[in-house]
Amino acid sequence: MVAITKSKQPRKQRKARFNAPLHRRHKFVSAMLDYSLREKYGRRSFPLRKGDVVRIMRGDDRGHEGKVLSVDLKRERITVEGVVVVRSDLSEVPKPIHPSNVKIVKLDLKDRRREEALLRGTS
């Protein structure tokens, strides 16, 4: 088991982040909640999942809203429906986006455990 680092040193923080197991990386792939969701659930951010609807807040695709197609825990990136890069052979490839650049507009609450996690910690 990998211990959680308690060091403040940037090099050890980076090492812990890059060597973290996938079940811990899920927390790294979190995004802030929209103001209406923030009021409703009393949380500022929540881990992203496939099926959530997000709005891109930074970058060339700012303002675009779409469903999360995939979450890559290894690379800490997500892909959003309709956000693509056009290659030189004119094929379109999903553009990976860092989760800090998006805002969750609508949560996919089909999973009961996810809704419990969302409500956990609220008074």
N, C-alpha and C positions, 0 to 999 in steps of 0.2 A: 504494500500500500504506500502511496506517495503522501508524505506529510504536507500539510498546508504550511507554507512558509510564513514566519512571523517577522522576517527581516524587512527593514525599510529600504535596503539597498536596491537601487534600480536594476542592477544586474541579476539579483536573486529574484526579484519580482518578475522580470522578463523570463528567466529560466523556468520559474514555477508556472507561468502562463503557457509557455510553449511546450512544456513537458506534461501539462495537465491531461488526465485521462478524459475520454469523451463524455462521461457522465457529469464531469465538473464543467466541461466546456459549454454545456447547454446554458449555463447561467451567463456566460460571456456574450451569448447571442441574444441579448435583451435589448428592447427598444422602449422609448418613452410612450406612455399612453396619451391619447387625445384628451383634451380638457373634460369632455363629457364623461369619458370612461374613468378619468382620474377622480372626478366628483363622485361617481357611482360606487367605485370600489375602494376609494381611499388609498390608492397606490400610485406611485409615480411612474414605475416601469414594470415590465413583465417580459419573460422569455418568449421569443418568437417561435411560431410553429407553422408548418405547412397549412394553408387554408386561411390564415389571418389576412385581413385587408389592411394594407399600409399605404401611407402617403410619403413620397420621397421629399425630404426637406432640404437636401444639399446636393450640389452637383448639376450636371447638364440636364438631368431628367427631373429637376425640381418641380413639385406640384403634381406629378403623375401619381395616380392611385391605382392599385392593382392587388391581386391576390398573391400571396407568397407561394411560389411554385416549389421551392426546395430550400432547405437549410443545410449548409455545409459546415459542420462543426470543426472539421479538420482545418479548413482555411478561414473560418470565422466570417463567412459571407452568406448572403441570401440571394435568391433570384426572384424577381417580381414579374408577374404577367404583363406583357407588352413592352418591357424594357429590354431592348436587344442591341447588339453590336452587329453592324453589317460588315462582313468580311469582304476581301477583294474579289472573291468569286461570287459575290452578291448573296451568299447564304447568310441567314440570320442566326445568331447565337445569343442565348440569354446572358445579360450583363451582370456579373457578380457585384453586389452592393454591400458595404459594411453596415451592420445593423444600427450603428450610432447615427446614421444619416437618414433614418426613417422614423415615422411616428405611427403607432398602431391606431387605426381608425375603427376597426371592427374586429372583435375576437371570435375565433372559431371555438365555440363552447360545446361541441358534440360530446367531448370526453368529460364524464362526471368528475374525475379526479382533478382535471385542470380547473374546473369551476371551484372545487374545494380549495385548491391552492391559491386561487385568486382571492377568495374570501377569507383565507387564513390570515390572522394578524390584524383584521379590521375590528373595530369595536362596535 
